[in-house]
Amino acid sequence: MKILYIDDNPNDIDLTTLEMKKNAPHIEIEIANTIRGSESRLLNNSDSIDLVLLDMHLPDGNGLGHLEWIRGKDIPVAVVIITGHGDEDTAVAALKAGADDYITKSQGYLARLPVILENAVNRYRVELARNRQHLKLLYVEDNLVDIDLTRRHFSRYAPNIRMDVLQNASEVISLLANPVTRHQYDILLLDHRLQGLNAIEIITELEKYSLSIPIILVTGHGDEEIAVQAIKLGAADYVVKSSDYLFHLPSVIENVYNRTQLIREEEALRISEERFRRIAENAQDIIARYTFFPIEGFEYISPSVTKILGYTPEEFYQDSDIDLRITHPDDIPVTKQYLENSNYSGDTNVLRLIHKNGNVVWVDYRSAPIYDQNGRLIALESIIRDVSDRKNDEAHIQQQMERLSAMLTIDNAISGSLDLNLTLNIVLEHVISQLNVDASTIILLNPYTQNLRYYASRGYWYDDIKEFSAQIGTNFISKAIFERKLVHTEDIDDFNNPKLFLPMIKKEKFVSYYAIPLISKGVIKGILEVYSRSIKKVDIEWKDYLNMLASQTAIAIDNAELFENLQKSNTELIQAYDCTLEGWVHAMDLRDKETEGHSQRVADITVKLAARMDVRNTELEHIRRGALLHDIGKMGIPDSILLKPGPLSEDELKIMRKHPIFALEMLSTIEYLRKSLDIPQYHHEHWDGMGYPNGLIGEDIPISARIFSVVDVWDALTSDRPYREAWEKIDATNYLKDRRGSQFEPRVVDEFITMLESGII
């Protein structure tokens, strides 16, 4: 609502503006300090103004004069006069001049001002609507004087009443009998005494046509009997032509018309309410109205509430707290939050209600708030639809998705981890969460001893289950193994029977038990047990999922056993290979007495030095094998050269230097030793490129060969030979230092000497 406030007192303007902002923010104020400013504003655009708040005393005129100007210009605004020094005469003068209200600036007037302004606007609009309402009157009268007087009076005092005249009964009956013309008039004003038929007879005749037009009977010589008879026949009013009746007649006509309209509206409302009630009572949804004022409680709730929630409408009307009792405890804070929000504008939410039988009912709750003129929430009108099936479907789909996700997690664990304990604990975690049980155990079966032993568990109060170990017998585990299918019990006597369950199970307070064999490739690997401390309502999907989990568990156990057996076989094969290598090395030692023990020593030292040089652990075993086999190529050197006691000739040296090539030829076809070839092939290469057989330089020589060459020379120098005694360590060390950067990589020599000095070797 927008008001134009005309006042020249800045204090009053500030106080009024602050009050409106604080207590009536919906009222917008525009200020004019003079009458001239107000006139300019109203003449240019009065449509945006709802009310003029007009001070009595202004610098350029009087408030009453400006009021008369507003009404004279027929400007469509409500006007409230406000003054600081008013009296009764001023108030009367203001109201006579057309003010819609009058207020003095007395103590507390600002608090009342918003309500006064709103009421003034409402009254003005009602009066404006009434004045703009043109009534079409059919006056049936044969007295020309009465006709003329009535026409003149209406023209002056009731211009909104437009009057047509008929002078005889036959004309009025003919006009109103016609379905087209009968609806042209709002009121029938009927004189009692007419030529021909009188008013009572006309009314009786018109009854045939079921007219909806109200009839007012006027007469100059009325009596009680005529009035009663007219009213009984359906006349809306009865007026006697007294000396001043014309002054009352417009009001009588308007009242009859308004009363008739009210009756029609009430009938339309009744029909509408009846239609609404029929719709509401036949609706599948709950339709309800809950009031907060003047009395809190359900004003209406449709019969469908019985089908959806089990309560009758009468139970809702009689129990003021039923709305709290039927709301799920977790959703009560949500509903309270709505009601505590003063700006609540309606909402749609999915909530849980409690059926009379205790079941949870999911509903789509849609509400519209009803506020009074002061902005107070007085009622909620709601439509409540049962969406339990939809929610259950959503929950079922969500459960299926979670179960599929769990199966994927288990699949990933089986394929991505070789740790059986980790995999089975993941299985148990999903067994408990997806099947909604309290505890679960995996028992493994030894197929040779028929012994059952605990492997993994979740959800137990006590750790006694970890001590489980038994032979196949008469218990439920054995039954599941023998029958190769799911077994189940919820008999409390079974849980107390020591032949069926161990005493440790009794302590856990279980009341429901399932056991399913873990079968892979037709072989039983063990048993998956699930326990609950409350009776479970399970369906075929639940059992199918338990079977799927059991299948995955059996696969996990089978994979772990296969891997364990493969590892065992691989270890045995590696041991066999290593024994073969040691046999080769021993054979070389037997052939070449002067190198006996040399291969094993240099292998051990080379591995230590390689580790110090940050060679990866995965490479160390290949380095050890290469070091052991470094001289395997000498198997291809003739004894005459290999065992010659004296110096070798040039040709003999050429043959001797082929032993790295012989090593490559001997070992390259053996896949197991392919990663160990670097040392046998390159251990005689020099850092400066002067070595053999390929003359490699620097880092082109594999790191393992660079490391081994230092160790090999050191061990050869410090070991006794038939043709010389072992060198002193200081001399051997100096030898390595002298060839640092030529024969040997400097970094390797430095690290080897550090190990010597620290006593590591």
C-alpha distance (Angstrom), angle and dihedral (degrees) to the residues before:
residue distance angle dihedral
M1 . . .
K2 3.81 . .
I3 3.80 124.4 .
L4 3.79 132.6 -172.4
Y5 3.82 108.3 -139.3
I6 3.82 113.0 -158.2
D7 3.80 111.0 -165.0
D8 3.82 137.0 123.6
N9 3.82 97.3 -155.0
P10 3.85 107.5 99.8
N11 3.83 92.7 -162.8
D12 3.80 92.7 54.9
I13 3.81 90.1 45.3
D14 3.84 92.6 51.6
L15 3.80 94.0 46.3
T16 3.79 92.8 48.1
T17 3.81 92.8 47.0
L18 3.82 92.6 49.8
E19 3.80 92.2 47.8
M20 3.80 91.9 51.6
K21 3.80 93.1 48.5
K22 3.79 90.6 49.7
N23 3.82 103.5 42.4
A24 3.81 105.4 14.3
P25 3.82 108.7 31.4
H26 3.81 89.8 160.5
I27 3.83 89.5 68.2
E28 3.81 112.5 84.3
I29 3.85 117.3 -157.4
E30 3.78 127.3 -150.9
I31 3.84 117.6 -173.0
A32 3.81 129.9 -139.5
N33 3.82 117.9 175.8
T34 3.83 98.0 -165.3
I35 3.79 140.8 36.5
R36 3.79 89.7 -117.9
G37 3.80 90.8 55.9
S38 3.80 90.4 48.6
E39 3.80 92.9 49.9
S40 3.80 91.0 50.7
R41 3.80 91.6 49.5
L42 3.80 95.1 46.8
L43 3.79 94.8 45.4
N44 3.81 93.6 49.6
N45 3.83 99.8 46.2
S46 3.76 118.4 -8.4
D47 3.81 94.1 154.5
S48 3.82 92.1 82.2
I49 3.84 92.6 53.9
D50 3.82 119.6 83.9
L51 3.82 99.3 178.9
V52 3.79 141.0 11.4
L53 3.81 115.2 -142.1
L54 3.81 100.5 -158.5
D55 3.80 126.6 -167.1
M56 3.83 114.8 -145.0
H57 3.81 97.0 -133.9
L58 3.81 119.1 50.1
P59 3.81 132.5 163.4
D60 3.81 94.6 -110.5
G61 3.80 103.1 34.2
N62 3.77 152.0 -26.8
G63 3.80 124.8 -61.8
L64 3.82 92.7 -131.6
G65 3.78 90.8 54.4
H66 3.80 91.0 51.7
L67 3.82 89.7 48.3
E68 3.82 90.4 54.5
W69 3.81 88.7 48.7
I70 3.87 91.1 52.3
R71 3.81 92.1 49.4
G72 3.81 92.1 42.7
K73 3.82 90.4 54.3
D74 3.81 88.4 48.1
I75 3.79 90.4 -129.1
P76 3.84 106.5 176.0
V77 3.81 101.1 -126.8
A78 3.77 134.9 113.4
V79 3.81 114.5 -117.1
V80 3.80 128.4 -151.1
I81 3.80 118.8 -173.9
I82 3.81 115.7 -143.9
T83 3.80 125.7 -172.8
G84 3.76 140.1 164.9
H85 3.83 94.9 -144.8
G86 3.76 108.0 36.8
D87 3.78 132.2 151.9
E88 3.79 137.8 -174.5
D89 3.81 94.8 -89.0
T90 3.79 91.7 51.9
A91 3.80 91.5 49.6
V92 3.82 91.9 50.1
A93 3.80 91.4 47.3
A94 3.81 90.9 50.3
L95 3.79 94.0 50.2
K96 3.82 91.7 46.3
A97 3.78 89.4 51.4
G98 3.80 89.4 57.7
A99 3.81 105.4 -90.4
D100 3.79 114.8 154.7
D101 3.80 92.3 -147.5
Y102 3.78 142.9 -8.5
I103 3.81 128.6 -142.0
T104 3.79 135.4 177.8
K105 3.80 123.8 -144.7
S106 3.77 93.2 -112.7
Q107 3.80 127.2 146.4
G108 3.81 111.9 -59.3
Y109 3.82 95.3 9.2
L110 3.81 92.0 127.3
A111 3.81 91.7 62.0
R112 3.82 90.2 52.8
L113 3.79 95.0 41.9
P114 3.86 99.9 87.4
V115 3.81 92.5 53.3
I116 3.83 92.1 44.9
L117 3.80 91.3 52.0
E118 3.81 94.2 47.4
N119 3.82 92.2 47.9
A120 3.81 90.8 48.3
V121 3.82 91.2 52.9
N122 3.81 91.3 48.0
R123 3.84 92.4 49.7
Y124 3.78 92.1 47.2
R125 3.80 92.3 50.8
V126 3.80 92.0 49.0
E127 3.82 91.9 49.6
L128 3.81 91.2 44.6
A129 3.77 90.7 52.0
R130 3.79 91.1 48.6
N131 3.81 92.7 50.4
R132 3.77 91.2 47.4
Q133 3.79 91.5 50.0
H134 3.80 107.2 101.1
L135 3.78 114.0 -157.9
K136 3.79 119.6 -155.3
L137 3.82 108.3 -142.3
L138 3.80 126.5 -167.9
Y139 3.81 107.8 -157.0
V140 3.81 115.4 -164.8
E141 3.81 106.9 -162.1
D142 3.84 135.2 134.4
N143 3.80 96.3 -165.5
L144 3.80 105.4 97.7
V145 3.81 92.9 -163.0
D146 3.81 92.3 55.1
I147 3.79 89.9 46.1
D148 3.80 92.5 52.4
L149 3.81 94.3 45.1
T150 3.78 91.8 49.1
R151 3.81 93.1 47.5
R152 3.83 91.9 50.2
H153 3.80 92.9 47.1
F154 3.79 93.3 50.8
S155 3.77 91.4 46.6
R156 3.79 91.3 56.3
Y157 3.80 105.1 31.9
A158 3.80 105.4 21.2
P159 3.81 109.6 28.9
N160 3.79 89.8 160.5
I161 3.82 89.8 70.2
R162 3.79 110.7 82.8
M163 3.79 112.1 -164.0
D164 3.81 133.3 -155.7
V165 3.83 120.0 -175.6
L166 3.79 133.6 -145.0
Q167 3.81 120.4 -178.7
N168 3.79 105.7 -159.8
A169 3.77 139.2 43.9
S170 3.78 98.1 -120.2
E171 3.80 91.9 58.6
V172 3.80 93.9 51.3
I173 3.81 93.1 46.9
S174 3.80 91.0 48.8
L175 3.81 91.9 48.3
L176 3.80 96.3 47.3
A177 3.80 94.3 41.7
N178 3.78 89.1 61.6
P179 3.86 109.3 90.3
V180 3.79 90.9 -147.3
T181 3.80 100.5 49.8
R182 3.79 99.3 34.4
H183 3.83 91.3 77.1
Q184 3.80 94.3 56.8
Y185 3.81 93.8 87.1
D186 3.79 135.6 62.4
I187 3.85 98.3 -165.4
L188 3.79 135.2 25.6
L189 3.83 111.7 -149.8
L190 3.80 105.4 -166.2
D191 3.81 125.8 -170.3
H192 3.77 111.9 -142.7
R193 3.80 98.9 -137.2
L194 3.77 113.8 55.4
Q195 3.77 132.8 151.8
G196 3.76 107.6 -89.7
L197 3.83 110.3 0.3
N198 3.78 121.3 27.7
A199 3.79 124.0 -135.7
I200 3.83 95.1 -92.5
E201 3.78 90.6 53.3
I202 3.81 91.8 47.2
I203 3.80 91.4 51.0
T204 3.81 89.5 49.6
E205 3.81 90.8 50.9
L206 3.81 93.1 47.3
E207 3.82 90.8 54.1
K208 3.80 87.5 79.5
Y209 3.79 90.6 69.7
S210 3.82 99.1 49.7
L211 3.78 93.0 -129.1
S212 3.78 119.5 -163.6
I213 3.82 93.6 -161.4
P214 3.84 112.6 110.5
I215 3.82 116.4 -121.4
I216 3.81 126.4 -145.3
L217 3.78 116.5 -165.9
V218 3.84 118.5 -148.1
T219 3.76 125.9 -174.9
G220 3.75 138.6 167.5
H221 3.79 94.2 -145.7
G222 3.75 106.0 35.1
D223 3.72 129.5 164.6
E224 3.77 136.7 -174.0
E225 3.79 94.8 -99.9
I226 3.82 93.5 56.5
A227 3.81 91.3 46.5
V228 3.81 92.4 51.0
Q229 3.80 92.2 45.5
A230 3.81 92.1 49.1
I231 3.78 93.2 48.8
K232 3.81 91.3 48.4
L233 3.80 89.8 52.9
G234 3.78 89.7 54.6
A235 3.79 105.5 -92.2
A236 3.82 110.6 157.2
D237 3.84 94.7 -144.9
Y238 3.77 144.4 -7.1
V239 3.84 124.1 -138.0
V240 3.79 128.9 -173.2
K241 3.80 116.3 -147.4
S242 3.76 97.1 -119.3
S243 3.79 123.4 163.7
D244 3.83 94.1 -86.1
Y245 3.79 100.9 27.0
L246 3.81 92.6 115.4
F247 3.83 89.8 65.3
H248 3.78 89.4 56.4
L249 3.80 97.4 38.4
P250 3.88 97.7 82.2
S251 3.79 90.1 52.7
V252 3.82 90.9 47.2
I253 3.82 90.5 50.5
E254 3.81 93.5 47.1
N255 3.81 92.2 45.7
V256 3.78 92.0 50.0
Y257 3.77 91.0 47.8
N258 3.81 93.0 46.9
R259 3.79 91.4 45.0
T260 3.78 90.5 50.5
Q261 3.80 91.2 47.8
L262 3.78 89.7 48.7
I263 3.79 90.7 51.4
R264 3.79 89.9 48.8
E265 3.79 91.6 47.9
E266 3.79 91.2 47.1
E267 3.78 89.9 50.2
A268 3.79 90.6 47.3
L269 3.79 88.5 48.0
R270 3.79 90.7 48.3
I271 3.78 90.6 50.4
S272 3.79 90.2 45.8
E273 3.79 91.6 48.3
E274 3.77 90.3 46.8
R275 3.81 89.7 50.1
F276 3.80 90.2 46.9
R277 3.78 91.0 47.9
R278 3.79 91.5 50.9
I279 3.81 90.0 48.6
A280 3.80 92.0 45.6
E281 3.79 93.9 46.3
N282 3.80 91.9 49.8
A283 3.81 96.0 40.7
Q284 3.79 119.9 113.1
D285 3.82 89.5 -142.6
I286 3.79 125.6 70.6
I287 3.81 111.9 -105.3
A288 3.80 113.9 -165.5
R289 3.79 143.9 167.4
Y290 3.79 117.9 -156.5
T291 3.81 117.6 -170.4
F292 3.80 128.7 -156.9
F293 3.84 98.0 -175.3
P294 2.93 138.7 79.2
I295 3.82 88.6 -2.3
E296 3.77 123.1 7.9
G297 3.77 116.2 -131.3
F298 3.78 144.7 71.4
E299 3.78 112.0 -42.1
Y300 3.80 92.3 -178.9
I301 3.79 137.7 0.5
S302 3.79 124.5 172.6
P303 3.82 123.7 -117.8
S304 3.81 91.8 -111.6
V305 3.82 86.2 81.3
T306 3.80 87.8 79.2
K307 3.80 92.4 57.4
I308 3.80 94.2 44.6
L309 3.83 102.8 36.4
G310 3.81 104.7 14.6
Y311 3.84 95.4 -121.2
T312 3.81 125.1 113.1
P313 3.83 120.7 -125.3
E314 3.81 88.4 -113.0
E315 3.80 90.2 60.7
F316 3.80 88.8 56.4
Y317 3.81 92.6 48.4
Q318 3.81 93.2 48.8
D319 3.83 99.9 42.3
S320 3.81 113.2 62.3
D321 3.83 92.5 -173.0
I322 3.79 97.6 49.1
D323 3.81 92.9 101.6
L324 3.82 90.0 62.8
R325 3.80 93.2 45.2
I326 3.79 94.2 51.6
T327 3.83 94.2 46.6
H328 3.79 115.2 92.8
P329 3.84 108.8 -110.1
D330 3.82 91.9 -122.5
D331 3.82 91.1 55.6
I332 3.83 98.8 46.1
P333 3.86 92.6 87.4
V334 3.80 89.3 53.7
T335 3.81 94.2 53.0
K336 3.81 91.8 44.4
Q337 3.78 89.9 52.1
Y338 3.81 89.7 58.3
L339 3.78 93.9 51.9
E340 3.80 94.0 45.0
N341 3.81 90.3 54.3
S342 3.80 106.6 92.8
N343 3.82 90.1 -161.6
Y344 3.80 94.3 52.4
S345 3.80 106.5 148.1
G346 3.78 101.2 177.8
D347 3.74 131.2 -80.1
T348 3.79 146.4 -162.0
N349 3.77 118.6 -126.1
V350 3.75 140.1 162.2
L351 3.81 108.0 -125.1
R352 3.79 138.1 170.3
L353 3.79 120.7 -117.4
I354 3.79 127.1 -174.3
H355 3.82 117.6 -120.2
K356 3.78 117.8 -138.3
N357 3.82 87.9 -106.8
G358 3.81 90.4 55.7
N359 3.80 98.5 -104.6
V360 3.78 120.7 133.6
V361 3.81 115.7 -110.8
W362 3.80 118.5 -163.9
V363 3.81 112.3 -145.7
D364 3.77 137.0 -175.4
Y365 3.82 99.9 -131.8
R366 3.81 116.6 -160.0
S367 3.79 119.2 177.7
A368 3.79 138.4 177.1
P369 3.82 119.4 -158.6
I370 3.80 122.0 -133.8
Y371 3.83 117.0 -151.0
D372 3.79 130.6 -171.0
Q373 3.81 124.0 -132.0
N374 3.81 90.2 -85.5
G375 3.78 92.2 57.4
R376 3.80 94.3 -106.9
L377 3.80 117.9 145.6
I378 3.81 104.7 -118.9
A379 3.80 103.3 165.4
L380 3.78 147.7 2.9
E381 3.78 121.6 -140.8
S382 3.78 111.2 -159.5
I383 3.77 144.4 -176.7
I384 3.79 113.8 -157.0
R385 3.80 119.2 -167.0
D386 3.78 124.9 -169.3
V387 3.82 106.5 -123.3
S388 3.80 97.2 165.4
D389 3.80 92.5 119.6
R390 3.79 90.8 51.9
K391 3.80 92.6 46.9
N392 3.80 91.2 46.5
D393 3.80 89.7 50.6
E394 3.80 89.9 49.1
A395 3.80 90.7 47.7
H396 3.80 90.4 48.3
I397 3.81 91.9 50.3
Q398 3.81 90.0 46.7
Q399 3.80 90.0 49.9
Q400 3.80 90.8 49.7
M401 3.80 90.7 49.7
E402 3.80 91.3 49.1
R403 3.79 90.9 48.9
L404 3.80 92.0 49.1
S405 3.80 88.9 48.4
A406 3.80 89.7 50.3
M407 3.80 91.0 50.9
L408 3.81 89.6 50.2
T409 3.81 90.0 50.7
I410 3.79 90.3 51.0
D411 3.82 91.2 46.8
N412 3.80 90.1 51.6
A413 3.80 90.6 48.2
I414 3.82 90.9 51.1
S415 3.80 94.0 47.3
G416 3.80 97.6 36.2
S417 3.80 103.4 41.5
L418 3.78 132.9 53.9
D419 3.80 91.3 -167.8
L420 3.83 105.0 104.1
N421 3.80 92.6 -170.0
L422 3.82 91.5 56.1
T423 3.82 92.5 46.2
L424 3.81 94.8 48.8
N425 3.79 92.5 47.5
I426 3.82 88.4 54.2
V427 3.82 87.9 50.7
L428 3.82 91.9 50.9
E429 3.81 91.9 47.9
H430 3.81 90.4 56.5
V431 3.81 93.3 41.4
I432 3.81 89.9 59.7
S433 3.82 97.1 40.7
Q434 3.81 99.4 41.3
L435 3.81 98.3 38.8
N436 3.82 92.5 39.6
V437 3.81 94.5 -130.8
D438 3.79 129.7 143.1
A439 3.80 104.0 -129.1
S440 3.78 141.5 7.1
T441 3.80 136.7 -171.6
I442 3.78 136.6 -167.8
I443 3.81 113.8 -146.9
L444 3.82 117.8 -170.6
L445 3.82 124.4 -147.3
N446 3.80 123.0 -142.1
P447 3.83 102.2 -144.2
Y448 3.79 92.6 -156.3
T449 3.80 101.7 46.8
Q450 3.83 95.9 25.8
N451 3.79 86.3 -133.0
L452 3.81 120.3 153.0
R453 3.80 117.2 -147.1
Y454 3.79 136.2 177.7
Y455 3.81 116.0 -107.3
A456 3.84 110.0 164.7
S457 3.82 139.7 -9.7
R458 3.80 144.8 175.5
G459 3.82 135.2 -163.7
Y460 3.82 102.9 26.5
W461 3.80 122.5 139.1
Y462 3.81 92.5 -147.9
D463 3.81 132.9 40.5
D464 3.83 93.7 -134.8
I465 3.80 90.2 102.8
K466 3.82 89.3 70.4
E467 3.80 88.6 66.8
F468 3.80 92.1 58.1
S469 3.79 115.4 131.6
A470 3.81 126.8 146.3
Q471 3.74 147.0 147.3
I472 3.80 123.1 -108.6
G473 3.79 106.6 -85.5
T474 3.81 139.5 131.7
N475 3.80 100.8 -44.5
F476 3.81 127.0 109.4
I477 3.81 92.1 -96.5
S478 3.79 89.9 57.9
K479 3.81 90.9 45.7
A480 3.82 90.4 54.6
I481 3.82 90.1 49.4
F482 3.82 95.1 47.5
E483 3.82 94.7 43.9
R484 3.84 93.0 37.3
K485 3.82 91.1 -141.9
L486 3.81 143.6 91.7
V487 3.81 115.9 -67.6
H488 3.79 126.2 -166.3
T489 3.80 143.0 -177.9
E490 3.80 137.8 178.4
D491 3.81 94.9 171.2
I492 3.81 109.6 123.8
D493 3.84 89.3 -152.3
D494 3.81 88.9 62.0
F495 3.80 91.2 56.4
N496 3.82 89.4 51.8
N497 3.81 93.2 48.9
P498 3.85 109.8 98.1
K499 3.81 90.1 -157.9
L500 3.81 90.3 62.2
F501 3.80 102.8 32.7
L502 3.78 133.3 21.0
P503 3.85 116.0 -114.5
M504 3.82 89.5 -109.2
I505 3.83 89.1 69.8
K506 3.80 92.3 55.3
K507 3.82 90.0 59.7
E508 3.80 90.9 57.1
K509 3.86 92.7 64.4
F510 3.78 93.9 -131.2
V511 3.82 118.4 169.4
S512 3.81 101.2 175.1
Y513 3.81 128.7 50.6
Y514 3.79 137.0 179.3
A515 3.80 127.4 179.5
I516 3.80 124.6 -174.5
P517 3.81 127.1 -178.5
L518 3.81 118.9 -117.4
I519 3.80 104.0 -131.3
S520 3.80 125.3 -179.5
K521 3.81 122.3 174.6
G522 3.79 89.1 -12.3
V523 3.80 93.6 -55.6
I524 3.82 122.0 114.7
K525 3.80 109.2 -128.1
G526 3.78 98.0 177.9
I527 3.81 144.4 -64.7
L528 3.81 133.5 -69.2
E529 3.82 111.0 -149.6
V530 3.82 126.9 -167.9
Y531 3.81 124.9 -170.4
S532 3.81 133.8 -170.3
R533 3.76 131.0 -167.5
S534 3.82 90.6 -149.3
I535 3.78 131.9 44.0
K536 3.80 110.1 -86.8
K537 3.80 124.2 -142.5
V538 3.78 100.7 -144.2
D539 3.80 129.4 -179.6
I540 3.77 134.9 -164.8
E541 3.83 91.1 -87.4
W542 3.80 90.3 55.7
K543 3.80 91.4 52.4
D544 3.80 92.3 44.3
Y545 3.78 90.2 53.0
L546 3.81 90.9 48.8
N547 3.81 87.9 53.1
M548 3.81 90.5 50.5
L549 3.79 91.3 50.6
A550 3.80 90.2 48.8
S551 3.82 90.6 51.2
Q552 3.81 91.4 50.3
T553 3.80 90.7 47.6
A554 3.81 91.4 51.2
I555 3.81 90.1 49.8
A556 3.80 90.5 50.4
I557 3.82 91.5 51.3
D558 3.79 92.1 45.4
N559 3.82 92.0 49.5
A560 3.80 91.1 48.8
E561 3.82 91.3 50.4
L562 3.80 91.1 48.0
F563 3.79 91.0 50.0
E564 3.79 92.0 45.9
N565 3.82 90.8 51.0
L566 3.80 90.4 45.5
Q567 3.79 91.2 50.4
K568 3.78 90.0 48.5
S569 3.80 91.7 50.3
N570 3.78 91.3 45.4
T571 3.80 91.4 50.2
E572 3.78 90.6 49.7
L573 3.80 90.4 48.5
I574 3.81 92.0 49.4
Q575 3.78 89.8 49.0
A576 3.78 89.4 51.0
Y577 3.81 91.2 49.8
D578 3.78 91.7 47.6
C579 3.79 90.5 49.8
T580 3.79 88.5 51.4
L581 3.80 90.4 51.3
E582 3.77 91.2 49.7
G583 3.77 87.8 50.3
W584 3.80 90.5 53.8
V585 3.79 91.0 48.5
H586 3.80 90.6 48.6
A587 3.81 89.4 50.2
M588 3.82 89.9 53.0
D589 3.80 90.8 49.1
L590 3.80 90.1 51.6
R591 3.80 90.3 51.0
D592 3.81 95.9 44.5
K593 3.78 107.4 38.0
E594 3.80 94.2 -177.5
T595 3.84 92.2 64.6
E596 3.81 97.0 47.2
G597 3.81 110.2 143.7
H598 3.80 91.2 4.2
S599 3.83 96.0 108.8
Q600 3.80 94.7 51.6
R601 3.82 92.9 47.1
V602 3.79 96.3 48.9
A603 3.82 90.7 45.3
D604 3.82 91.8 56.3
I605 3.81 94.5 45.4
T606 3.82 93.4 44.4
V607 3.82 91.6 54.5
K608 3.84 90.7 50.8
L609 3.80 92.4 48.6
A610 3.84 92.3 45.9
A611 3.77 90.1 53.0
R612 3.83 89.3 51.8
M613 3.81 88.4 50.7
D614 3.86 90.0 57.9
V615 3.78 95.2 -110.4
R616 3.82 108.6 164.6
N617 3.79 115.8 -94.7
T618 3.80 90.6 -124.6
E619 3.82 89.0 62.9
L620 3.81 97.5 49.1
E621 3.82 95.4 80.8
H622 3.81 90.9 51.7
I623 3.84 89.1 49.5
R624 3.81 90.5 50.8
R625 3.82 91.6 52.3
G626 3.82 91.5 45.6
A627 3.81 90.5 50.7
L628 3.81 91.3 50.1
L629 3.80 90.5 50.9
H630 3.80 97.8 39.1
D631 3.82 92.9 116.3
I632 3.82 97.2 35.3
G633 3.79 87.5 113.0
K634 3.80 89.7 68.1
M635 3.81 86.0 74.1
G636 3.79 83.7 80.0
I637 3.84 94.7 52.5
P638 3.83 115.4 97.6
D639 3.78 116.4 -111.9
S640 3.78 90.0 -121.1
I641 3.76 89.5 65.4
L642 3.80 101.3 30.4
L643 3.81 94.8 47.8
K644 3.82 97.6 35.0
P645 3.86 107.9 134.2
G646 3.76 96.1 -149.3
P647 3.78 137.0 49.8
L648 3.81 118.2 -55.6
S649 3.77 122.4 -116.0
E650 3.79 122.0 -121.2
D651 3.80 91.8 -98.0
E652 3.78 91.4 46.1
L653 3.79 90.0 51.7
K654 3.78 90.4 53.4
I655 3.79 89.9 54.2
M656 3.82 92.1 45.4
R657 3.82 91.0 51.8
K658 3.81 89.7 58.5
H659 3.81 92.4 71.3
P660 3.90 92.0 95.7
I661 3.81 87.9 55.1
F662 3.79 90.9 47.6
A663 3.82 88.3 50.7
L664 3.81 90.8 53.9
E665 3.80 91.4 48.9
M666 3.80 92.0 48.8
L667 3.81 98.9 45.3
S668 3.82 106.7 30.2
T669 3.80 93.1 80.9
I670 3.81 91.2 56.2
E671 3.83 107.5 87.5
Y672 3.80 91.9 -163.4
L673 3.85 91.1 60.3
R674 3.79 99.6 38.1
K675 3.83 93.0 103.4
S676 3.82 90.4 48.8
L677 3.82 96.2 59.4
D678 3.81 99.2 93.2
I679 3.82 96.4 80.6
P680 3.84 98.2 44.4
Q681 3.84 89.9 45.7
Y682 3.84 102.8 40.7
H683 3.84 109.2 21.9
H684 3.83 91.0 108.6
E685 3.82 94.5 52.8
H686 3.87 114.0 112.5
W687 3.79 127.9 -137.2
D688 3.83 89.7 -123.7
G689 3.82 93.9 49.8
M690 3.83 96.5 -106.5
G691 3.81 94.9 114.0
Y692 3.80 132.5 93.9
P693 2.99 158.6 -68.1
N694 3.87 95.5 9.6
G695 3.82 103.9 11.4
L696 3.83 93.4 -127.2
I697 3.80 117.5 -178.2
G698 3.82 130.9 -141.1
E699 3.79 117.5 -44.6
D700 3.79 91.5 2.9
I701 3.79 82.8 81.7
P702 3.84 109.5 83.2
I703 3.81 112.5 -105.3
S704 3.81 92.4 -121.7
A705 3.83 91.0 57.1
R706 3.82 91.8 46.5
I707 3.81 90.3 53.1
F708 3.79 95.1 43.4
S709 3.82 94.9 49.9
V710 3.82 90.8 62.1
V711 3.81 92.9 48.1
D712 3.82 92.8 44.2
V713 3.82 94.3 53.3
W714 3.83 92.2 44.2
D715 3.81 92.5 52.2
A716 3.80 92.4 45.3
L717 3.82 92.2 51.2
T718 3.79 95.1 46.2
S719 3.83 95.0 46.0
D720 3.85 126.5 84.7
R721 3.76 116.0 -108.6
P722 3.82 129.2 -171.3
Y723 3.78 89.9 -114.1
R724 3.85 96.7 44.9
E725 3.76 144.5 8.9
A726 3.80 123.6 -106.7
W727 3.79 117.5 -84.2
E728 3.73 123.8 -116.0
K729 3.79 112.0 -100.4
I730 3.80 92.0 -118.0
D731 3.78 90.0 55.5
A732 3.80 92.1 47.6
T733 3.80 89.9 48.5
N734 3.78 91.7 51.7
Y735 3.79 88.8 49.1
L736 3.80 90.4 56.9
K737 3.79 91.2 46.4
D738 3.80 91.6 50.0
R739 3.82 90.9 55.0
R740 3.80 94.6 41.4
G741 3.82 106.2 128.4
S742 3.80 94.2 13.8
Q743 3.79 110.7 56.2
F744 3.81 96.3 5.0
E745 3.81 135.8 43.5
P746 3.85 106.4 -106.3
R747 3.81 94.3 -136.1
V748 3.81 92.1 54.6
V749 3.80 92.9 48.0
D750 3.80 91.4 49.9
E751 3.80 93.4 50.2
F752 3.84 91.9 45.7
I753 3.80 92.3 51.8
T754 3.82 89.7 48.1
M755 3.80 88.8 55.1
L756 3.82 90.3 48.9
E757 3.77 92.9 50.5
S758 3.81 93.3 46.7
G759 3.81 91.7 50.9
I760 3.80 95.4 -118.1
I761 3.82 89.0 128.9
